[in-house]
Amino acid sequence: MANTPVFIGISGLRRASVRDLIAATEAWLAVPKPFIWTASADEILEKVRRVPVALGRITA
């Protein structure tokens, strides 16, 4: 049981074999869902405009 792949949602995948990942991907794609925008174009563009400001604050 220790080697059994553990899935915790789509983004919470802990460990799985390539075969398991392919099967999960094929199952996900078998029932396609259209992408639905949740933000307006103006909201998206405003975030894009803020990127240079945000990147300017990052220090290495």
Phi, psi and omega in degrees: 000338182293332181268004179289129178300139180246121178252129176235081183070178181291315184273350182256034180294122182269303178203141181197158177279167177300320179300318178295320179295319178296316180297318180294320179294316179296322178294320179296317182283344181293334180239080184293143177236134180291146176285131180244118178293135178250354179240151177282164178300321179297319179295318179295313180297325177296319178295321178296321179296331182278348184301311180301324178294315181294319180292330178293339181272349183282131176244142182278000000 
